[in-house]
């Protein structure tokens, strides 16, 4: 617990994942074939998109700094890690190309993604049957086959 007298210590990646396992829904979501993440519980009242970074305030002492995030963000190689998506850049690109995450190109060599569409995909893929469904009526492919087609 963080108090003024006892600031939070920076958690390790393993500690963050162990905390995620303590969420009430306690389940993993397969957001791409073979790629799973732990979602936040539905009953937490949070802003649509926010990021938390750790600011060093002393030796071995950190405090969380919350930043509200824009809906459309520029796609970079570091973005998935920056947003804490739990997937790598290539997986995110496949999800975009397959139509699971919305994106647009406002200028040459610039792609922006709709962060809310990532969370919508995260919610949709929480269904264990998601990857075996045909969610796009214009194609006869399952979601897994749509994802695999862009590899």
N, CA, C and O of each residue as an XYZ file, in Angstrom:
604
protein
N       0.848     -1.175      0.000
C       0.000      0.000      0.000
C       0.888      1.232      0.000
O       1.918      1.264      0.674
N       0.484      2.252     -0.764
C       1.280      3.452     -0.880
C       0.685      4.540      0.013
O      -0.510      4.827     -0.053
N       1.524      5.134      0.839
C       1.138      6.277      1.655
C       2.212      7.329      1.497
O       3.232      7.085      0.852
N       1.993      8.509      2.084
C       3.008      9.568      2.009
C       4.295      9.111      2.682
O       5.388      9.454      2.231
N       4.172      8.334      3.763
C       5.361      7.860      4.473
C       6.009      6.668      3.770
O       7.215      6.450      3.890
N       5.205      5.899      3.038
C       5.694      4.698      2.367
C       5.317      4.739      0.891
O       4.333      4.114      0.496
N       6.093      5.477      0.046
C       5.767      5.516     -1.380
C       5.903      4.132     -2.003
O       6.606      3.266     -1.483
N       5.230      3.945     -3.106
C       5.259      2.648     -3.790
C       6.645      2.388     -4.356
O       7.322      3.306     -4.818
N       7.053      1.143     -4.316
C       8.278      0.763     -4.987
C       7.908      0.323     -6.390
O       6.827     -0.223     -6.609
N       8.802      0.559     -7.343
C       8.513      0.223     -8.728
C       8.318     -1.283     -8.844
O       9.197     -2.060     -8.473
N       7.158     -1.694     -9.363
C       6.915     -3.121     -9.475
C       7.683     -3.715    -10.648
O       7.919     -3.043    -11.653
N       8.065     -4.955    -10.515
C       8.687     -5.653    -11.627
C       7.584     -6.150    -12.538
O       6.418     -6.184    -12.147
N       7.948     -6.537    -13.757
C       6.956     -7.060    -14.711
C       6.243     -8.269    -14.119
O       5.030     -8.411    -14.275
N       6.983     -9.137    -13.443
C       6.372    -10.320    -12.827
C       5.359     -9.912    -11.756
O       4.292    -10.515    -11.647
N       5.696     -8.880    -10.958
C       4.759     -8.422     -9.934
C       3.498     -7.854    -10.553
O       2.400     -8.069    -10.039
N       3.646     -7.123    -11.663
C       2.464     -6.576    -12.328
C       1.549     -7.698    -12.797
O       0.333     -7.627    -12.619
N       2.132     -8.738    -13.396
C       1.302     -9.843    -13.857
C       0.674    -10.592    -12.694
O      -0.452    -11.075    -12.815
N       1.374    -10.701    -11.568
C       0.770    -11.383    -10.425
C      -0.403    -10.561     -9.904
O      -1.399    -11.131     -9.458
N      -0.305     -9.222     -9.950
C      -1.428     -8.373     -9.548
C      -2.602     -8.570    -10.495
O      -3.753     -8.627    -10.063
N      -2.307     -8.675    -11.800
C      -3.375     -8.873    -12.771
C      -4.118    -10.171    -12.503
O      -5.327    -10.252    -12.722
N      -3.409    -11.179    -12.033
C      -4.052    -12.456    -11.740
C      -5.018    -12.336    -10.569
O      -5.877    -13.197    -10.378
N      -4.877    -11.253     -9.776
C      -5.758    -11.063     -8.632
C      -7.051    -10.345     -9.005
O      -7.922    -10.169     -8.153
N      -7.191     -9.925    -10.272
C      -8.425     -9.265    -10.680
C      -9.600    -10.196    -10.445
O      -9.458    -11.414    -10.559
N     -10.770     -9.635    -10.117
C     -11.930    -10.464     -9.822
C     -12.294    -11.448    -10.930
O     -12.686    -12.579    -10.643
N     -12.167    -11.026    -12.212
C     -12.545    -11.975    -13.257
C     -11.474    -13.051    -13.433
O     -11.766    -14.130    -13.949
N     -10.247    -12.775    -13.014
C      -9.178    -13.761    -12.917
C      -8.946    -14.632    -14.128
O      -8.538    -15.783    -13.978
N      -9.191    -14.126    -15.327
C      -8.973    -14.962    -16.495
C      -8.132    -14.235    -17.530
O      -8.071    -13.007    -17.567
N      -7.491    -15.032    -18.363
C      -6.699    -14.478    -19.448
C      -7.579    -14.371    -20.683
O      -8.549    -15.114    -20.833
N      -7.227    -13.429    -21.576
C      -7.926    -13.288    -22.847
C      -6.911    -13.525    -23.958
O      -5.823    -12.949    -23.946
N      -7.266    -14.365    -24.908
C      -6.405    -14.619    -26.053
C      -6.688    -13.541    -27.099
O      -7.632    -13.671    -27.877
N      -5.871    -12.467    -27.125
C      -6.104    -11.337    -28.016
C      -5.630    -11.606    -29.433
O      -6.082    -10.952    -30.373
N      -4.742    -12.542    -29.594
C      -4.276    -13.022    -30.888
C      -3.921    -14.494    -30.658
O      -3.630    -14.882    -29.527
N      -3.940    -15.304    -31.693
C      -3.619    -16.719    -31.469
C      -2.287    -16.896    -30.747
O      -1.236    -16.487    -31.242
N      -2.349    -17.507    -29.579
C      -1.161    -17.751    -28.775
C      -0.694    -16.579    -27.937
O       0.314    -16.705    -27.242
N      -1.383    -15.434    -27.968
C      -1.010    -14.240    -27.207
C      -2.124    -13.930    -26.221
O      -3.237    -13.595    -26.625
N      -1.829    -14.039    -24.920
C      -2.848    -13.799    -23.908
C      -2.476    -12.611    -23.034
O      -1.297    -12.332    -22.815
N      -3.492    -11.917    -22.539
C      -3.308    -10.810    -21.607
C      -4.345    -10.944    -20.504
O      -5.325    -11.675    -20.647
N      -4.126    -10.238    -19.409
C      -5.068    -10.209    -18.296
C      -5.811     -8.882    -18.338
O      -5.177     -7.836    -18.198
N      -7.125     -8.878    -18.523
C      -7.864     -7.619    -18.573
C      -8.146     -7.059    -17.181
O      -8.145     -7.788    -16.189
N      -8.384     -5.765    -17.130
C      -8.821     -5.147    -15.874
C     -10.279     -5.542    -15.637
O     -11.001     -5.815    -16.596
N     -10.717     -5.576    -14.399
C     -12.114     -5.920    -14.123
C     -13.064     -4.853    -14.657
O     -12.696     -3.684    -14.775
N     -14.288     -5.266    -14.979
C     -15.281     -4.368    -15.554
C     -15.837     -3.366    -14.553
O     -16.310     -2.303    -14.956
N     -15.793     -3.673    -13.265
C     -16.458     -2.818    -12.279
C     -15.573     -1.694    -11.730
O     -15.954     -1.032    -10.765
N     -14.407     -1.471    -12.325
C     -13.540     -0.379    -11.888
C     -13.894      0.862    -12.698
O     -13.946      0.807    -13.927
N     -14.138      1.980    -12.020
C     -14.488      3.232    -12.677
C     -13.201      3.974    -13.040
O     -12.612      4.661    -12.205
N     -12.777      3.828    -14.288
C     -11.535      4.425    -14.768
C     -11.803      5.293    -15.985
O     -12.819      5.113    -16.655
N     -10.900      6.245    -16.290
C     -11.030      6.976    -17.548
C     -10.923      5.989    -18.705
O     -10.398      4.888    -18.541
N     -11.423      6.385    -19.880
C     -11.365      5.493    -21.040
C      -9.944      5.011    -21.297
O      -9.710      3.809    -21.426
N      -8.985      5.948    -21.371
C      -7.594      5.579    -21.638
C      -6.690      6.423    -20.749
O      -6.776      7.651    -20.755
N      -5.833      5.772    -19.995
C      -4.854      6.463    -19.161
C      -3.611      5.596    -19.060
O      -3.686      4.370    -19.140
N      -2.479      6.239    -18.886
C      -1.220      5.519    -18.722
C      -0.638      5.874    -17.371
O      -0.806      6.991    -16.882
N       0.042      4.923    -16.776
C       0.725      5.157    -15.515
C       2.204      4.908    -15.742
O       2.599      3.843    -16.218
N       3.021      5.896    -15.400
C       4.460      5.685    -15.434
C       4.967      5.886    -14.007
O       4.288      6.483    -13.172
N       6.153      5.386    -13.746
C       6.715      5.450    -12.403
C       7.782      6.528    -12.354
O       8.747      6.488    -13.117
N       7.614      7.490    -11.459
C       8.567      8.583    -11.289
C       9.407      8.312    -10.044
O       8.880      8.079     -8.956
N      10.733      8.349    -10.230
C      11.629      8.098     -9.106
C      11.614      9.299     -8.168
O      11.791     10.437     -8.604
N      11.403      9.041     -6.875
C      11.388     10.125     -5.894
C      12.449      9.942     -4.815
O      12.578     10.782     -3.925
N      13.192      8.874     -4.887
C      14.249      8.615     -3.917
C      14.870      7.263     -4.211
O      14.460      6.585     -5.153
N      15.846      6.862     -3.422
C      16.453      5.551     -3.654
C      15.411      4.453     -3.437
O      14.850      4.312     -2.350
N      15.175      3.699     -4.470
C      14.218      2.578     -4.444
C      12.788      3.017     -4.154
O      11.968      2.200     -3.737
N      12.476      4.296     -4.368
C      11.120      4.784     -4.126
C      10.576      5.443     -5.393
O      11.249      6.260     -6.021
N       9.357      5.074     -5.753
C       8.715      5.587     -6.947
C       7.276      5.971     -6.622
O       6.691      5.467     -5.662
N       6.718      6.856     -7.418
C       5.295      7.158     -7.282
C       4.665      7.055     -8.669
O       5.302      7.370     -9.675
N       3.415      6.612     -8.713
C       2.744      6.500    -10.014
C       2.326      7.875    -10.527
O       1.850      8.720     -9.769
N       2.512      8.076    -11.811
C       2.084      9.304    -12.473
C       1.086      8.889    -13.552
O       1.441      8.179    -14.492
N      -0.161      9.334    -13.414
C      -1.216      8.954    -14.348
C      -1.375     10.038    -15.398
O      -1.451     11.225    -15.079
N      -1.426      9.611    -16.671
C      -1.658     10.532    -17.772
C      -2.857     10.031    -18.577
O      -2.888      8.879    -19.009
N      -3.828     10.896    -18.769
C      -4.954     10.558    -19.622
C      -4.446     10.541    -21.060
O      -3.680     11.420    -21.455
N      -4.865      9.549    -21.844
C      -4.332      9.375    -23.188
C      -5.365      9.724    -24.245
O      -6.566      9.559    -24.030
N      -4.894     10.206    -25.388
C      -5.759     10.512    -26.527
C      -6.305      9.221    -27.129
O      -5.718      8.151    -26.968
N      -7.431      9.335    -27.820
C      -8.037      8.158    -28.446
C      -7.183      7.658    -29.612
O      -6.940      6.456    -29.728
N      -6.727      8.564    -30.474
C      -5.903      8.185    -31.623
C      -4.435      8.461    -31.278
O      -4.076      9.582    -30.918
N      -3.601      7.440    -31.392
C      -2.179      7.598    -31.083
C      -1.340      7.099    -32.247
O      -1.724      6.179    -32.969
N      -0.180      7.732    -32.410
C       0.727      7.346    -33.497
C       1.332      5.979    -33.207
O       1.787      5.699    -32.098
N       1.325      5.148    -34.223
C       1.875      3.804    -34.101
C       3.390      3.851    -34.245
O       3.919      4.304    -35.260
N       4.070      3.380    -33.223
C       5.535      3.260    -33.240
C       5.883      1.867    -32.753
O       5.024      1.144    -32.247
N       7.127      1.496    -32.902
C       7.562      0.181    -32.426
C       7.423      0.023    -30.927
O       7.246     -1.090    -30.432
N       7.502      1.132    -30.193
C       7.420      1.081    -28.735
C       5.991      1.212    -28.200
O       5.766      1.034    -27.002
N       5.024      1.519    -29.069
C       3.666      1.782    -28.601
C       3.035      0.629    -27.827
O       2.470      0.871    -26.761
N       3.102     -0.612    -28.309
C       2.463     -1.691    -27.530
C       2.990     -1.787    -26.102
O       2.216     -1.997    -25.169
N       4.282     -1.636    -25.930
C       4.852     -1.678    -24.575
C       4.457     -0.424    -23.800
O       4.133     -0.497    -22.615
N       4.484      0.722    -24.471
C       4.136      1.996    -23.838
C       2.702      1.973    -23.302
O       2.433      2.502    -22.223
N       1.784      1.362    -24.051
C       0.393      1.274    -23.636
C       0.117      0.052    -22.761
O      -1.001     -0.126    -22.278
N       1.130     -0.787    -22.556
C       0.945     -1.968    -21.714
C       0.013     -2.995    -22.332
O      -0.757     -3.645    -21.624
N       0.079     -3.144    -23.641
C      -0.836     -4.050    -24.333
C      -0.537     -5.520    -24.077
O      -1.434     -6.357    -24.181
N       0.682     -5.843    -23.752
C       1.036     -7.244    -23.525
C       1.331     -8.007    -24.808
O       1.464     -9.231    -24.785
N       1.433     -7.294    -25.930
C       1.778     -7.903    -27.220
C       2.901     -7.079    -27.835
O       3.199     -5.981    -27.366
N       3.525     -7.611    -28.887
C       4.599     -6.865    -29.542
C       4.065     -6.098    -30.761
O       2.901     -6.238    -31.135
N       4.923     -5.301    -31.360
C       4.562     -4.464    -32.504
C       4.027     -5.299    -33.662
O       3.014     -4.943    -34.263
N       4.698     -6.409    -33.984
C       4.278     -7.235    -35.118
C       2.884     -7.820    -34.907
O       2.091     -7.883    -35.847
N       2.583     -8.241    -33.699
C       1.251     -8.768    -33.402
C       0.213     -7.671    -33.571
O      -0.857     -7.910    -34.132
N       0.519     -6.465    -33.088
C      -0.409     -5.345    -33.250
C      -0.620     -5.035    -34.727
O      -1.751     -4.785    -35.145
N       0.441     -5.046    -35.522
C       0.309     -4.792    -36.964
C      -0.583     -5.842    -37.618
O      -1.400     -5.507    -38.476
N      -0.440     -7.093    -37.230
C      -1.305     -8.151    -37.793
C      -2.764     -7.917    -37.415
O      -3.658     -8.103    -38.240
N      -3.006     -7.508    -36.163
C      -4.377     -7.218    -35.734
C      -4.965     -6.048    -36.526
O      -6.153     -6.046    -36.846
N      -4.133     -5.060    -36.839
C      -4.580     -3.916    -37.634
C      -4.878     -4.355    -39.067
O      -5.941     -4.045    -39.604
N      -3.943     -5.074    -39.685
C      -4.118     -5.503    -41.075
C      -5.306     -6.442    -41.241
O      -5.957     -6.444    -42.286
N      -5.589     -7.236    -40.217
C      -6.722     -8.162    -40.285
C      -8.040     -7.473    -39.943
O      -9.102     -8.083    -40.068
N      -7.987     -6.209    -39.513
C      -9.200     -5.459    -39.243
C      -9.737     -5.572    -37.835
O     -10.875     -5.175    -37.585
N      -8.955     -6.101    -36.901
C      -9.405     -6.230    -35.519
C      -9.207     -4.940    -34.723
O      -9.944     -4.674    -33.774
N      -8.210     -4.142    -35.110
C      -7.920     -2.860    -34.453
C      -7.945     -1.779    -35.539
O      -7.303     -1.920    -36.580
N      -8.691     -0.699    -35.285
C      -8.852      0.359    -36.280
C      -7.606      1.226    -36.376
O      -6.951      1.519    -35.376
N      -7.294      1.628    -37.603
C      -6.166      2.527    -37.830
C      -6.482      3.414    -39.015
O      -7.435      3.171    -39.755
N      -5.666      4.453    -39.187
C      -5.766      5.305    -40.370
C      -4.396      5.903    -40.636
O      -3.520      5.906    -39.770
N      -4.227      6.412    -41.860
C      -2.951      7.005    -42.271
C      -3.172      8.471    -42.612
O      -3.520      8.791    -43.749
N      -2.975      9.371    -41.644
C      -3.216     10.793    -41.907
C      -2.135     11.447    -42.766
O      -2.352     12.527    -43.314
N      -0.977     10.805    -42.888
C       0.131     11.353    -43.681
C       1.031     10.193    -44.095
O       0.987      9.120    -43.492
N       1.850     10.413    -45.129
C       2.781      9.343    -45.509
C       3.674      8.941    -44.333
O       4.108      9.791    -43.556
N       3.937      7.676    -44.213
C       4.781      7.121    -43.152
C       4.233      7.384    -41.753
O       4.986      7.323    -40.781
N       2.951      7.674    -41.631
C       2.338      7.895    -40.329
C       1.059      7.086    -40.235
O       0.138      7.253    -41.034
N       1.018      6.220    -39.261
C      -0.185      5.440    -38.985
C      -0.595      5.748    -37.562
O       0.245      5.779    -36.663
N      -1.878      5.976    -37.353
C      -2.408      6.163    -36.007
C      -3.421      5.056    -35.757
O      -4.114      4.605    -36.670
N      -3.493      4.630    -34.502
C      -4.464      3.600    -34.159
C      -5.476      4.170    -33.177
O      -5.189      5.090    -32.412
N      -6.655      3.597    -33.225
C      -7.727      3.957    -32.315
C      -7.567      3.091    -31.064
O      -7.853      1.894    -31.091
N      -7.113      3.696    -29.980
C      -6.858      2.947    -28.748
C      -8.148      2.309    -28.228
O      -8.120      1.211    -27.672
N      -9.274      2.996    -28.407
C     -10.541      2.414    -27.957
C     -10.867      1.142    -28.726
O     -11.454      0.217    -28.164
N     -10.490      1.080    -30.017
C     -10.752     -0.146    -30.779
C      -9.905     -1.304    -30.235
O     -10.319     -2.462    -30.304
N      -8.713     -0.989    -29.690
C      -7.915     -2.031    -29.042
C      -8.683     -2.608    -27.857
O      -8.744     -3.824    -27.680
N      -9.273     -1.722    -27.043
C     -10.024     -2.189    -25.889
C     -11.303     -2.915    -26.309
O     -11.724     -3.859    -25.642
N     -11.923     -2.484    -27.406
C     -13.082     -3.207    -27.933
C     -12.666     -4.605    -28.378
O     -13.378     -5.579    -28.134
N     -11.506     -4.698    -29.036
C     -11.000     -6.012    -29.446
C     -10.683     -6.865    -28.218
O     -10.980     -8.059    -28.187
N     -10.088     -6.249    -27.225
C      -9.778     -6.961    -25.987
C     -11.056     -7.536    -25.379
O     -11.079     -8.683    -24.931
N     -12.119     -6.730    -25.368
C     -13.400     -7.195    -24.837
C     -13.978     -8.317    -25.712
O     -14.415     -9.344    -25.193
N     -13.981     -8.122    -27.034
C     -14.540     -9.135    -27.939
C     -13.778    -10.449    -27.836
O     -14.379    -11.523    -27.856
N     -12.454    -10.362    -27.726
C     -11.650    -11.585    -27.686
C     -11.672    -12.256    -26.314
O     -11.045    -13.298    -26.124
N     -12.390    -11.664    -25.358
C     -12.527    -12.326    -24.055
C     -13.426    -13.561    -24.155
O     -13.410    -14.419    -23.272
N     -14.204    -13.646    -25.228
C     -15.013    -14.840    -25.478
C     -14.071    -15.961    -25.924
O     -13.372    -15.808    -26.926
N     -14.039    -17.085    -25.200
C     -13.125    -18.173    -25.577
C     -13.352    -18.698    -26.995
O     -12.450    -19.289    -27.589
N     -14.528    -18.491    -27.528
C     -14.846    -18.959    -28.882
C     -14.471    -17.939    -29.958
O     -14.611    -18.223    -31.148
N     -14.001    -16.765    -29.560
C     -13.775    -15.659    -30.492
C     -12.978    -16.053    -31.721
O     -13.370    -15.719    -32.838
N     -11.880    -16.749    -31.544
C     -10.994    -17.042    -32.671
C     -11.554    -18.094    -33.609
O     -11.028    -18.280    -34.707
N     -12.611    -18.790    -33.200
C     -13.238    -19.789    -34.069
C     -14.514    -19.268    -34.728
O     -15.142    -19.994    -35.499
N     -14.912    -18.013    -34.438
C     -16.111    -17.412    -35.016
C     -15.795    -16.742    -36.345
O     -14.641    -16.446    -36.652
N     -16.844    -16.510    -37.127
C     -16.734    -15.727    -38.363
C     -17.399    -14.382    -38.099
O     -18.603    -14.240    -38.316
N     -16.635    -13.388    -37.631
C     -17.216    -12.104    -37.251
C     -17.367    -11.140    -38.421
O     -18.065    -10.133    -38.299
N     -16.730    -11.426    -39.550
C     -16.839    -10.567    -40.724
C     -17.697    -11.287    -41.758
O     -17.244    -12.260    -42.361
N     -18.932    -10.826    -41.972
C     -19.825    -11.542    -42.898
C     -19.366    -11.502    -44.355
O     -19.829    -12.305    -45.165
N     -18.460    -10.576    -44.702
C     -18.005    -10.487    -46.091
C     -16.972    -11.562    -46.442
O     -16.591    -11.698    -47.605
N     -16.527    -12.309    -45.464
C     -15.544    -13.361    -45.715
C     -16.013    -14.670    -45.099
O     -16.818    -14.674    -44.168
N     -15.518    -15.755    -45.611
C     -15.880    -17.059    -45.069
C     -14.847    -17.547    -44.055
O     -14.890    -18.695    -43.613
N     -13.921    -16.666    -43.695
C     -12.832    -17.044    -42.798
C     -13.237    -16.855    -41.337
O     -14.011    -15.960    -40.998
N     -12.692    -17.721    -40.484
C     -12.854    -17.503    -39.046
C     -11.908    -16.371    -38.638
O     -11.033    -15.979    -39.410
N     -12.086    -15.859    -37.447
C     -11.184    -14.807    -36.969
C      -9.737    -15.280    -36.965
O      -8.831    -14.519    -37.306
N      -9.518    -16.536    -36.580
C      -8.152    -17.086    -36.570
C      -7.585    -17.110    -37.988
O      -6.416    -16.780    -38.190
N      -8.392    -17.494    -38.963
C      -7.935    -17.545    -40.360
C      -7.691    -16.133    -40.903
O      -6.750    -15.924    -41.669
N      -8.529    -15.159    -40.516
C      -8.296    -13.764    -40.906
C      -6.965    -13.262    -40.358
O      -6.204    -12.601    -41.065
N      -6.690    -13.577    -39.099
C      -5.428    -13.167    -38.478
C      -4.254    -13.848    -39.174
O      -3.248    -13.203    -39.470
N      -4.375    -15.137    -39.434
C      -3.288    -15.894    -40.060
C      -3.036    -15.456    -41.507
O      -1.911    -15.556    -41.999
N      -4.070    -14.974    -42.182
C      -3.926    -14.574    -43.589
C      -2.983    -13.385    -43.764
O      -2.433    -13.203    -44.850
N      -2.783    -12.573    -42.730
C      -1.911    -11.406    -42.862
C      -0.497    -11.658    -42.365
O       0.339    -10.756    -42.389
N      -0.226    -12.864    -41.920
C       1.129    -13.180    -41.429
C       2.094    -13.269    -42.584
O       3.280    -13.525    -42.379
